[in-house]
Amino acid sequence: MIGLISTDTLFAQSWKRNLPTDKKGDYTFFDYQKAFNEYWKPYNVEGGYYINKKGEKIKAAGYKQFKRWEWYWAPRVDQKTGEFPQKSAFDIWKDYKKTKGAKSIGGTWTSIGDHELDAYSDPGALQESGTGRINCATFDPNDNNHFWVGAPSGGLWETKDGGASWTCKTDNEMILGVSDIALSPNYSTDKTIYIATGDRDAGDDPSLGVLKSTDDGATWFRTDLKFKAGSNSQAVRVIVDPSNANNIYVATSVGFYKSTDAGVNFYLKQNGDFIDMDMIPGSESGAGGADLIATTNTANAQAWRSTDAGETWTATFTAANSEEDRCDIAVTSANSNYVYLITAWDGGAIGSIYRSTNGGASFSEVYDGATKNNLFGWNETNTRSDGGQGFYDVTLAVSSSNENVVYVGGVNAYISTNGASSFVFSNRWDPAAGGTADEVHADHHNAYFRPSDDRLFDCNDGGLYYTDNAGSGSGANWVDITDGLITGQVYDIGVSQTEAGSIVAGFQDNGGKYRDISTSATDWEQIREGDG
């Protein structure tokens, strides 16, 4: 069994340098809290912003995400020592089901929403409403109408009709975050699914490690890759080898792990704080086994390459600047030699985009973030000095039919048709950001060009969208298929004292919402944007 503890969290990096270097044992909640507060104290942050020396109002990179993490853990740690729980929620829930699961607690529970997109009551609102953040997706290679999505706190969801309706596959588990999803290459017969649990981009939900189902998601059990409760470790990517269902590759914030027996045992093959990983298409059939590229979430961000199915690793890219502390990757079946990397600066702005034409053996810069538009900023004229949210949301995807079509997402999303040399808006969250591209919910966490038809799917803070004409640049038509996904992260609710069924609720990333029971039992009205 693997039990792991990590000092890594998934926010902007600088404040972590204030953590005690002579600490014996694990960091406590109070250690993290003190380091964070000491770092930000000189900035006099208010409402997530501070005033710089030029008198400009600047967003404090990672501040809001830490406060969410702090809010979650504050009531759950030992109130005297700050130590994290020693038993995971998954294990507590399993114990409960063994002892009390057969007993009825009485009553019937029904979700009252929010289940669908809502109209704003505020005509000046910047973006359309969403229902909840989506982290990731994966697709049935034999059925375009069949795919799955994972939410940071809402579990795993499945559709069999192209997104017209959704079913939760983890309702019988405790609250669960999903960072990645992988199918067995024999899924059509063995119905095996793996999920990397947690929330790789913000740590909103603790990671248990990797869970596995062998009955199409009806039940789940822990593999050998499991994290100690309160470790702050994250499983960020999981890949099942297309040529061997027993080979499972997992990138985590505490290293790269490999299993050769379908998850019964996992072994650490490479240390590192990894944030992304991909397999070179078709490489699994080579003599040495699958070629893998994994990228880090550390100062002087790196890309590591393995050409022997994860047994040994070599760093093939290291960012020149220590401020480049996140690196994400994308590969394409259109040309297995092409690998793209994108880096983010500590303050959230874009670093640069790099490309390999030799399968990840070496990389060259193709987009200089110091001189070109900051693709992680809030509008099309932002520069690197304007910052962004690269510490939180980074999306990089390459067309499965054209290696020169590259999609990049941060707050907004951009498309390139010339190998990442230049970009135009593909979608935007705010008309004031410029351009004429479709409005899509802000903060993009993952994107996928589906191999079967090159349809581009985008996972963002509001839900799941797709387009069939991504290569049209700002003319791309985006379709929202979020309705029916119950993935909203509700921080608080208020119930009317005169009309009990009328409720106001605050949703992370999706504003404040109101249900007027006198009008409808299911419809919600958006009354505030942003974080509700």
SULGI-V597766 format. One record per residue. N is the residue number from 1. RES is the residue in three letters. PSI is psi in degrees with one decimal (NA if undefined). Layout:
n->{N N}
res->{RES RES}
psi->{PSI PSI}
This chain:
n->{1 2 3 4 5 6 7 8 9 10 11 12 13 14 15 16 17 18 19 20 21 22 23 24 25 26 27 28 29 30 31 32 33 34 35 36 37 38 39 40 41 42 43 44 45 46 47 48 49 50 51 52 53 54 55 56 57 58 59 60 61 62 63 64 65 66 67 68 69 70 71 72 73 74 75 76 77 78 79 80 81 82 83 84 85 86 87 88 89 90 91 92 93 94 95 96 97 98 99 100 101 102 103 104 105 106 107 108 109 110 111 112 113 114 115 116 117 118 119 120 121 122 123 124 125 126 127 128 129 130 131 132 133 134 135 136 137 138 139 140 141 142 143 144 145 146 147 148 149 150 151 152 153 154 155 156 157 158 159 160 161 162 163 164 165 166 167 168 169 170 171 172 173 174 175 176 177 178 179 180 181 182 183 184 185 186 187 188 189 190 191 192 193 194 195 196 197 198 199 200 201 202 203 204 205 206 207 208 209 210 211 212 213 214 215 216 217 218 219 220 221 222 223 224 225 226 227 228 229 230 231 232 233 234 235 236 237 238 239 240 241 242 243 244 245 246 247 248 249 250 251 252 253 254 255 256 257 258 259 260 261 262 263 264 265 266 267 268 269 270 271 272 273 274 275 276 277 278 279 280 281 282 283 284 285 286 287 288 289 290 291 292 293 294 295 296 297 298 299 300 301 302 303 304 305 306 307 308 309 310 311 312 313 314 315 316 317 318 319 320 321 322 323 324 325 326 327 328 329 330 331 332 333 334 335 336 337 338 339 340 341 342 343 344 345 346 347 348 349 350 351 352 353 354 355 356 357 358 359 360 361 362 363 364 365 366 367 368 369 370 371 372 373 374 375 376 377 378 379 380 381 382 383 384 385 386 387 388 389 390 391 392 393 394 395 396 397 398 399 400 401 402 403 404 405 406 407 408 409 410 411 412 413 414 415 416 417 418 419 420 421 422 423 424 425 426 427 428 429 430 431 432 433 434 435 436 437 438 439 440 441 442 443 444 445 446 447 448 449 450 451 452 453 454 455 456 457 458 459 460 461 462 463 464 465 466 467 468 469 470 471 472 473 474 475 476 477 478 479 480 481 482 483 484 485 486 487 488 489 490 491 492 493 494 495 496 497 498 499 500 501 502 503 504 505 506 507 508 509 510 511 512 513 514 515 516 517 518 519 520 521 522 523 524 525 526 527 528 529 530 531 532}
res->{MET ILE GLY LEU ILE SER THR ASP THR LEU PHE ALA GLN SER TRP LYS ARG ASN LEU PRO THR ASP LYS LYS GLY ASP TYR THR PHE PHE ASP TYR GLN LYS ALA PHE ASN GLU TYR TRP LYS PRO TYR ASN VAL GLU GLY GLY TYR TYR ILE ASN LYS LYS GLY GLU LYS ILE LYS ALA ALA GLY TYR LYS GLN PHE LYS ARG TRP GLU TRP TYR TRP ALA PRO ARG VAL ASP GLN LYS THR GLY GLU PHE PRO GLN LYS SER ALA PHE ASP ILE TRP LYS ASP TYR LYS LYS THR LYS GLY ALA LYS SER ILE GLY GLY THR TRP THR SER ILE GLY ASP HIS GLU LEU ASP ALA TYR SER ASP PRO GLY ALA LEU GLN GLU SER GLY THR GLY ARG ILE ASN CYS ALA THR PHE ASP PRO ASN ASP ASN ASN HIS PHE TRP VAL GLY ALA PRO SER GLY GLY LEU TRP GLU THR LYS ASP GLY GLY ALA SER TRP THR CYS LYS THR ASP ASN GLU MET ILE LEU GLY VAL SER ASP ILE ALA LEU SER PRO ASN TYR SER THR ASP LYS THR ILE TYR ILE ALA THR GLY ASP ARG ASP ALA GLY ASP ASP PRO SER LEU GLY VAL LEU LYS SER THR ASP ASP GLY ALA THR TRP PHE ARG THR ASP LEU LYS PHE LYS ALA GLY SER ASN SER GLN ALA VAL ARG VAL ILE VAL ASP PRO SER ASN ALA ASN ASN ILE TYR VAL ALA THR SER VAL GLY PHE TYR LYS SER THR ASP ALA GLY VAL ASN PHE TYR LEU LYS GLN ASN GLY ASP PHE ILE ASP MET ASP MET ILE PRO GLY SER GLU SER GLY ALA GLY GLY ALA ASP LEU ILE ALA THR THR ASN THR ALA ASN ALA GLN ALA TRP ARG SER THR ASP ALA GLY GLU THR TRP THR ALA THR PHE THR ALA ALA ASN SER GLU GLU ASP ARG CYS ASP ILE ALA VAL THR SER ALA ASN SER ASN TYR VAL TYR LEU ILE THR ALA TRP ASP GLY GLY ALA ILE GLY SER ILE TYR ARG SER THR ASN GLY GLY ALA SER PHE SER GLU VAL TYR ASP GLY ALA THR LYS ASN ASN LEU PHE GLY TRP ASN GLU THR ASN THR ARG SER ASP GLY GLY GLN GLY PHE TYR ASP VAL THR LEU ALA VAL SER SER SER ASN GLU ASN VAL VAL TYR VAL GLY GLY VAL ASN ALA TYR ILE SER THR ASN GLY ALA SER SER PHE VAL PHE SER ASN ARG TRP ASP PRO ALA ALA GLY GLY THR ALA ASP GLU VAL HIS ALA ASP HIS HIS ASN ALA TYR PHE ARG PRO SER ASP ASP ARG LEU PHE ASP CYS ASN ASP GLY GLY LEU TYR TYR THR ASP ASN ALA GLY SER GLY SER GLY ALA ASN TRP VAL ASP ILE THR ASP GLY LEU ILE THR GLY GLN VAL TYR ASP ILE GLY VAL SER GLN THR GLU ALA GLY SER ILE VAL ALA GLY PHE GLN ASP ASN GLY GLY LYS TYR ARG ASP ILE SER THR SER ALA THR ASP TRP GLU GLN ILE ARG GLU GLY ASP GLY}
psi->{142.0 122.0 119.5 145.3 140.7 149.6 3.5 136.0 168.8 55.6 -179.4 145.8 -32.1 -41.7 -24.1 -16.3 -12.8 -4.4 144.2 132.2 -15.2 19.8 130.3 121.1 -169.3 148.0 143.8 170.9 -40.2 -33.0 -47.4 -45.3 -44.0 -44.6 -42.4 -48.0 -37.4 -38.3 -44.2 -11.7 -45.5 -17.3 -13.5 54.5 132.2 124.8 25.9 5.9 157.8 165.5 122.6 -177.9 -21.4 0.5 11.5 144.6 118.3 138.0 129.4 110.6 120.4 -2.0 -50.2 -40.6 -38.2 -41.2 -33.0 -45.7 -43.8 -43.9 -39.6 -47.2 -24.7 -45.4 -2.6 -14.8 167.1 120.8 -15.9 -40.4 -19.8 7.7 143.2 158.1 148.2 -9.8 133.4 158.3 -34.3 -46.2 -38.7 -42.1 -41.0 -41.6 -41.0 -45.0 -30.7 -39.7 -32.5 -1.1 -27.7 -12.0 139.0 135.7 0.0 159.0 165.4 127.8 133.0 133.5 132.6 5.5 -177.8 133.0 -13.6 166.2 144.9 151.1 147.1 138.9 -18.0 109.4 -14.6 9.4 147.2 -33.4 159.3 158.0 154.9 176.3 -22.6 154.2 142.3 129.4 -37.5 169.5 159.7 161.0 141.4 117.8 -13.1 -0.2 107.3 -19.1 -5.1 114.4 172.6 152.1 154.8 140.4 156.5 -23.5 -9.0 5.5 -159.2 133.5 147.2 140.8 143.2 7.6 35.7 18.2 2.7 -30.4 157.0 149.0 131.6 132.9 3.6 24.1 -23.1 6.8 172.1 175.6 130.4 132.6 147.9 121.2 -26.1 158.3 139.1 141.5 147.9 144.7 -15.6 25.9 -37.7 -23.8 -35.8 -10.8 39.0 129.8 140.6 143.3 134.0 115.0 160.4 -153.9 97.6 -27.2 -20.4 -7.5 24.2 -30.3 134.9 148.0 134.6 -10.9 -136.1 129.1 156.1 142.2 137.4 12.5 39.8 31.1 5.3 -39.4 157.3 147.5 158.8 136.7 -174.7 -16.1 97.2 144.9 145.1 139.2 134.9 11.6 -19.8 10.0 153.2 135.0 119.0 -30.9 142.3 133.0 134.3 128.9 123.6 -21.7 -6.9 104.2 -12.8 -18.7 113.7 129.0 130.6 125.4 133.4 172.5 -3.2 18.5 175.7 131.9 147.9 140.1 140.3 9.8 39.8 34.0 -2.0 -40.1 139.3 145.3 136.2 125.5 -23.4 125.5 154.9 155.5 89.3 146.3 -18.4 159.7 148.2 163.5 135.5 121.7 131.1 -10.1 -21.1 -19.5 -0.8 169.1 -37.8 -4.3 -173.2 140.2 126.6 145.8 128.0 141.0 155.9 166.4 53.3 164.8 145.0 58.8 145.5 160.4 130.3 142.0 138.0 134.6 14.3 46.4 36.7 7.4 -42.4 154.5 146.8 134.7 121.4 -3.7 133.7 123.8 138.6 -27.2 133.5 -17.8 -17.5 98.4 18.2 138.9 123.2 161.9 153.6 140.8 172.9 140.1 -10.8 -29.0 104.6 -11.4 -18.0 127.2 130.2 142.1 145.1 136.8 154.9 142.9 160.7 -34.4 0.7 -9.3 165.6 145.4 -86.6 171.6 134.7 154.0 140.9 140.1 15.6 38.4 22.7 6.9 -30.2 160.9 148.3 144.4 131.7 -13.8 115.0 107.3 -13.7 -26.6 -14.8 178.5 137.2 98.4 -12.5 2.9 -168.8 -14.1 176.3 -3.5 3.0 143.5 176.5 -34.4 -16.1 -8.0 -157.8 -157.8 35.1 -16.9 -15.6 -49.3 116.1 128.7 132.1 124.4 150.1 137.7 141.8 -4.5 -11.3 110.6 -8.5 -3.8 112.8 132.6 129.2 132.1 143.3 -113.0 -48.3 -175.5 144.9 157.4 141.1 141.9 10.1 38.6 30.9 16.7 -36.0 159.2 154.3 161.3 134.1 -38.3 164.2 156.9 -17.0 122.5 -29.8 -12.2 -15.0 165.5 -176.2 10.7 158.6 150.0 126.9 148.9 145.7 166.0 90.8 125.3 -26.3 154.2 151.3 127.9 110.5 125.7 -32.3 -31.0 2.9 15.4 133.7 121.7 140.3 124.7 121.2 -175.7 -17.5 -20.5 -137.8 129.7 161.7 159.8 146.5 -1.0 52.6 -34.9 -3.6 5.0 -129.7 -5.7 4.2 139.0 117.7 137.2 129.7 124.4 38.9 -26.3 131.1 -15.2 121.2 81.3 9.5 141.2 102.2 124.0 -30.7 155.8 155.8 135.9 132.6 136.5 -8.8 -18.0 89.8 -29.2 -6.2 127.4 142.4 139.4 147.4 120.1 131.7 129.8 -8.2 21.6 -171.9 138.6 150.8 132.4 117.8 104.0 -24.0 -18.2 -46.4 145.7 -12.3 -22.1 137.7 146.9 133.0 122.2 -9.2 143.3 -179.7 -140.6 119.4 NA}
